[in-house]
Amino acid sequence: MTKLYFKYGTMNSSKTANLLMVAHNYISQNRKILLIKPKCDTRWGMDNLIRSRVGTSMEADIVLAPDVTDINEYLPDVSCILVDEAQFLTIDNINMLRNIASTIPVMCWGLRTDYTTKLFEGSKRLMEIADSIQEVKTICVGCERKSIVNAKFTMDPEAGKMIVKNNNTTNQVDLGTEDKYQPMCWQCWQEN
């Protein structure tokens, strides 16, 4: 059944590993997939690399720019579209994927909120229009509760490691990995 799926979770909840497993399953059945990632995700040194922290990776077929609203040339014979880091997509990108999902399943993985606990633009739109919304769960780094916050850390020369809770810029995109972000529950995030 064709649907628009949004699978969200905090940092280190295996979202990309999930995407790569789904890709492997389609490929092992000789089905054509389309791998998409946003242009702003350049963490791994290659613009088109989709990489999981467990070490697996694949190259994206499309590195989606914010203004792209038509990918029809890539769609013939595609069985499924898989999107990594969907939180960084624009409303127009998500609307395009919504329209495609009427004929081809589209599965999107991403963060729900930024480190200030505000929805990302792409995630907000997916929450509004996805047919299926599923949480990919992981636990807090400080306790055994479920994580819901992507805690951002910085090093203060005097105070040491500190959580950043305010965004002093208008740019919501601040790429990083475990060196900068960790999954936390609400209680641990509030107490720090």
C-alpha positions as CSV (number, residue, x, y, z in Angstrom):
1,M,0.0,0.0,0.0
2,T,1.3,3.4,-0.9
3,K,1.7,5.8,2.1
4,L,3.8,8.6,3.4
5,Y,5.6,7.3,6.5
6,F,7.5,9.3,9.1
7,K,9.7,7.4,11.5
8,Y,11.2,9.8,14.0
9,G,13.5,9.5,17.0
10,T,16.2,11.2,18.9
11,M,19.9,11.0,18.2
12,N,21.3,7.4,18.3
13,S,18.0,5.7,18.0
14,S,19.1,3.8,14.8
15,K,17.0,5.8,12.3
16,T,19.6,5.6,9.5
17,A,20.4,2.0,10.3
18,N,16.7,1.2,10.0
19,L,16.6,3.0,6.6
20,L,19.6,1.0,5.4
21,M,18.1,-2.3,6.5
22,V,14.9,-1.5,4.6
23,A,17.0,-0.5,1.5
24,H,18.9,-3.8,1.8
25,N,15.6,-5.7,1.9
26,Y,14.2,-4.1,-1.3
27,I,17.5,-4.5,-3.1
28,S,17.8,-8.2,-2.1
29,Q,14.4,-8.7,-3.8
30,N,15.6,-7.0,-7.0
31,R,13.4,-4.0,-6.4
32,K,14.4,-0.5,-7.4
33,I,14.6,2.1,-4.6
34,L,15.3,5.8,-4.6
35,L,17.5,7.0,-1.7
36,I,17.2,10.7,-0.9
37,K,18.9,13.0,1.6
38,P,18.9,16.8,2.1
39,K,21.7,18.8,0.6
40,C,22.6,20.4,3.9
41,D,23.6,17.1,5.5
42,T,27.4,17.1,4.8
43,R,28.6,15.4,8.0
44,W,30.4,12.4,6.4
45,G,32.5,14.3,3.9
46,M,30.5,13.3,0.9
47,D,27.3,15.1,0.0
48,N,25.6,12.0,-1.2
49,L,26.6,9.6,1.6
50,I,23.9,8.1,3.9
51,R,25.9,6.6,6.8
52,S,24.8,4.9,10.0
53,R,26.9,5.1,13.1
54,V,27.1,1.3,13.1
55,G,29.3,1.6,10.0
56,T,27.0,0.8,7.1
57,S,26.4,3.2,4.3
58,M,24.9,3.8,0.8
59,E,25.1,6.6,-1.7
60,A,21.9,8.7,-2.1
61,D,20.4,8.8,-5.6
62,I,19.2,12.4,-5.0
63,V,20.7,15.1,-2.8
64,L,17.6,17.2,-2.4
65,A,18.0,21.0,-2.5
66,P,15.5,23.1,-0.6
67,D,13.9,24.4,-3.8
68,V,13.4,21.1,-5.6
69,T,9.8,20.2,-6.1
70,D,9.9,17.7,-9.0
71,I,11.8,14.5,-9.1
72,N,9.6,12.7,-11.6
73,E,12.5,11.8,-13.9
74,Y,13.8,9.5,-11.2
75,L,10.5,7.7,-10.5
76,P,10.1,5.1,-13.4
77,D,10.1,1.6,-12.0
78,V,10.8,2.7,-8.4
79,S,9.2,0.4,-5.8
80,C,9.9,2.6,-2.8
81,I,11.5,6.0,-1.8
82,L,13.6,6.2,1.3
83,V,14.5,9.6,2.8
84,D,17.2,10.2,5.5
85,E,17.4,13.3,7.7
86,A,13.9,14.4,6.6
87,Q,13.8,17.0,9.3
88,F,16.0,19.2,7.1
89,L,13.6,19.1,4.1
90,T,11.4,22.1,3.3
91,I,7.6,22.2,3.3
92,D,7.7,22.2,-0.5
93,N,10.0,19.1,-0.5
94,I,7.6,17.3,1.9
95,N,4.5,18.3,-0.2
96,M,6.2,16.9,-3.2
97,L,6.9,13.6,-1.4
98,R,3.2,13.6,-0.2
99,N,2.0,13.8,-3.8
100,I,4.4,11.0,-4.9
101,A,3.2,8.8,-2.0
102,S,-0.2,8.4,-3.8
103,T,1.6,6.0,-6.2
104,I,4.9,5.0,-4.6
105,P,5.5,4.3,-0.9
106,V,7.7,7.1,0.7
107,M,9.4,6.4,4.0
108,C,11.1,9.3,5.8
109,W,13.3,9.0,8.8
110,G,14.4,12.0,10.9
111,L,14.5,13.9,14.2
112,R,11.2,15.4,15.4
113,T,12.7,18.4,17.3
114,D,15.9,20.4,17.5
115,Y,18.0,20.8,20.7
116,T,15.6,23.6,21.9
117,T,12.7,21.1,21.7
118,K,11.1,22.9,18.7
119,L,9.8,21.1,15.6
120,F,12.0,21.2,12.5
121,E,10.2,22.5,9.4
122,G,10.3,19.1,7.6
123,S,9.3,17.2,10.7
124,K,6.4,19.5,11.4
125,R,5.0,19.1,7.9
126,L,5.4,15.3,8.1
127,M,3.5,15.3,11.4
128,E,0.7,17.2,9.7
129,I,0.4,15.1,6.5
130,A,2.0,11.6,6.9
131,D,-0.3,8.6,6.7
132,S,1.8,6.7,9.3
133,I,3.9,8.2,12.1
134,Q,6.1,5.9,14.2
135,E,8.6,6.6,16.9
136,V,12.0,4.9,16.8
137,K,12.8,4.7,20.5
138,T,16.0,4.8,22.5
139,I,17.0,5.5,26.1
140,C,18.3,8.6,27.9
141,V,22.1,8.8,28.4
142,G,21.5,9.9,32.0
143,C,18.9,7.3,33.1
144,E,16.7,4.4,32.0
145,R,13.8,6.5,30.7
146,K,12.9,6.9,27.0
147,S,14.7,9.8,25.4
148,I,12.7,12.6,23.7
149,V,15.2,15.4,23.6
150,N,18.2,15.9,21.4
151,A,20.4,17.5,24.0
152,K,23.2,19.8,22.6
153,F,26.4,20.1,24.6
154,T,29.2,22.7,24.6
155,M,32.4,22.9,26.6
156,D,32.8,25.8,28.9
157,P,36.4,26.4,30.0
158,E,35.3,27.0,33.6
159,A,32.1,25.0,34.0
160,G,32.9,22.0,31.8
161,K,30.3,20.2,29.7
162,M,27.1,22.2,29.6
163,I,23.7,21.7,27.8
164,V,22.7,24.4,25.4
165,K,19.0,25.1,25.6
166,N,18.6,28.4,23.6
167,N,19.2,29.1,20.0
168,N,20.9,32.4,19.6
169,T,20.7,32.3,15.8
170,T,18.0,31.9,13.3
171,N,19.6,28.9,11.8
172,Q,18.1,25.7,13.1
173,V,20.6,23.4,11.3
174,D,23.7,22.7,13.4
175,L,25.1,19.4,12.3
176,G,27.0,17.2,14.7
177,T,27.3,13.7,16.1
178,E,27.9,12.3,19.6
179,D,30.5,15.0,20.1
180,K,27.8,17.6,20.2
181,Y,24.4,15.8,20.8
182,Q,23.1,13.1,23.1
183,P,19.6,11.6,23.6
184,M,18.0,12.6,26.9
185,C,14.6,12.2,28.7
186,W,12.8,15.4,29.6
187,Q,13.6,15.1,33.3
188,C,17.4,14.8,32.8
189,W,17.4,17.6,30.2
190,Q,15.5,19.9,32.6
191,E,17.8,19.1,35.6
192,N,21.0,20.0,33.7
